[in-house]
Amino acid sequence: MDLIVSYLNGVPAFLSYFGIGIGLTLLFCLVYVRLTPHAEFALIKENKPAAAIAFGGALIGFALPLHSAIAHAVSLADCVLWGVVALFVQLLAFFAVRALISDLPGRIARDERAAGIFAAAVSITVGLLNAASMSY
């Protein structure tokens, strides 16, 4: 019985960090779709795989360092701070790819999968590096 009680004592912390994780992920999605010139959700509804691949990669690229922030956080505020850092780094990754690939938003909108795959690969790579760098 004591074992069950000790596990239940961790539920509030779990809910707090999980809630922060969901909230930061939603914030990332809202900011990302506002800053990218192509309409990700509309393109995904139109069954454009390039948009889903690029957005999915960005989402994974954000979730990787967010995972690290949650796993290593010393407080809820620390977790939020590093989650916001992850958000900005992932946005910078998009703008870097956009600078490298001419008309990236147009290519994604035209469902050019190579552009979507490359954008996703860069997002995930940056997310992995970002997560690994959060070793404090």
N, C-alpha and C positions, 0 to 999 in steps of 0.2 A: 504494500500500500504506500509506503514512503517513497518508493521509486516512482510511482504514478504521480504523487504530489510534487516531487522534485521536477518531473517533466512538465507538469502543468504550470509550475512557477515560471518557466521560460516562455509560455504562450504570449504574455504581454509584450515582451521584447521582440518575439517573432512577428507579431502583428504590427508593431511599430516599424520595424525595418522593412517588412513586406509592403506595408502601406506606403512608406517613403519610396521604395523601389517602383511600385506601380505609379505613384504620383509623378516621380521624375521621368519615368518612361512615357507617360502621357504628355508631360511637358515637352520632352524631347520631340515627340511626334508632332505636337502643335507647332513648335518653333521650326522644326525641319520643313514641314510642308508649307509654312508661311514664307520661308526664306528661299526655297527652291522655286524657280520660275515655272516649272511644269506641275500640273495638278496630279500628284501621285494617286490619290484615291479615285479620281475620275478615270485615270488611265487604267488602273487596276480593275475598275468596274467594266471598262471596255475590253477586258481580257488582253491587256498588253503586258506580256511577260517581262519585258525589259524594265518597266516601271516597278513591278513587283520584286524583281531581282535586286535592283538598285536600292529600293526602299528597305527590303528585307536585310540586305547587307549592312545598311546604315543602322538599322535597328539592332542587329546582332553586334555590330561594332560599338554601339553605345552600351548594350547590356553587358558586354565582357568587362569593361572597367567599372561599371556599376556593381557588378558582382564582387569585384575586388574591393571596391569602396565599402560595400556592406560587410564583407568578410573581415576586413581589417579595421573597421571604424572603432574608435574608442568612445564615441558618443553619437547620438542622433544628428547633432549639428555637424560633426566631423563627416558623417556619411553624406549629408546633404551638400556640404561644401565640395567634397570630391566628386559627387554626382554631377554637380554643376560644372566642374572642371571637365569631366568626361563629355558633357553636352557640348561645351565650347570646342573641345578638341575634335569631336566628330563633325561639327559644322565646318571647322577649318579643313578637315579632310575632304569634304564635299567641294569646297571652293578651290582647293588645290587640284582636284581631279577636273573640275570645270575649267581651270586655267590650262591644264594639259591637253584636254580633248575639246577641240573647237565644237561649238554648238551642242554641248552635252545635253542640255535640257531638250533641245529639238530632236536629237538622236534618240533619247529615251522616249519622247512622245511619238516618234515614228516607229517605235518598237525595234530599234536596232539593238539586238541582244548583246552584241560584243561590248557596246558602251555600258549597258546595264551591268554586265558581268564584271567588267573592269572596275566600275565604280563600287560595286559590292566588294570585290576583292580588296581594293584599297581601304574601304571602310572597315572591313574585318581585320586587316593587317594593322591598321592604325589603332583599332580597338584593342587588339592583343598587346601591342607595344605600350599603349596607355595603361592597360591593366597591369602589365609586368612592372611598369614604372611606379605603380602605387604600392611600393614596398616600404612602409614606414614603420 
